[in-house]
Amino acid sequence: MSGLELGTMLQEELPVVTLVVNDACLSLIKASQDRHYSGRHLAVDLRGPDYSRFADSYGTRSWSCRDEESLSSCLADAFRS
């Protein structure tokens, strides 16, 4: 996703819940570099936007979960809304 899909979902009033998992890197490429280059990484760590603020900029609701324990309640709230 590029992020613009969020605008389309809202414009078309689609009942979609989107889950964003931000691990701040290109995980598959980083794992490959771990295996092939003894853990030396090149251009795989990313600094992304504040995804909650991004959702807010489209005028939609968002929930932030920082740990596994809060994930179920965040998802339950999202599906109820």
N, C-alpha and C positions, 0 to 999 in steps of 0.2 A: 504494500500500500504506500501511496505517496502522501497521504493525508487529505488529498482533495476528495477522496471517496466519502469522507465524513460529511462534506458539504452536499454531495449528491444524496446521501442517505437522509439528511435533514430536509432538503428541498423536496424530495419525493415522499417524505413522511413515512419512511420504512421503519418498522419496529425491530431495530437491530441493536444488539448489545455487542460492543467490540472490546476485546481484552487485549491490552498492550503489555507485553512483557519486555521490559527494558533491561537488558544485561550489559548495555553500554559497550558492546563490541560486535564484531562480525564473528559469531561463535564458531561456525563450521571452519572458517579459514583459520581462526586462531588455534583450534584443535589440530588442524593439519600442520600448522607451523610448529606446534608443540611436538608432534610426532617426528617430523622430518628435520627440524632445525634446533633440536635440544632446547625448546622453550624460548627461543629468540623470536620476538614478534615484530612485524613491520606493518604499519598502517591498518591495524585491526581494532584499536581502541577508539571509541567514538564518544563524542559529547553531543547528546541530543537535546531537543527542546524540553521544556516543561510541558508534558503532555496534558496535564490538567488545565493549564492555562490555554493550551491550544484548543481543547474542547470548549472551554469557556468563550474563546474568541468566536466560535460558531454559535454560541448561545445555547449549548446543550449541557447536560449534567455530566459530572465525572466523579469518580471515587478513586482515591489513592490507597493502595495497600502496600505496606512496607515489609510485611513478613507473611509467612504461611498461615499463621494463626488468624489474621484478619481477612484472608482471602475469601473464605466462605461467607462471612457477613457482608463484605463488599459486593460479591456476586449476587447474593440474595437481595440486597437493596437495589441493585441495578435491574434485576429481573422483575422486581415489584413495581418499579417506576414506569 
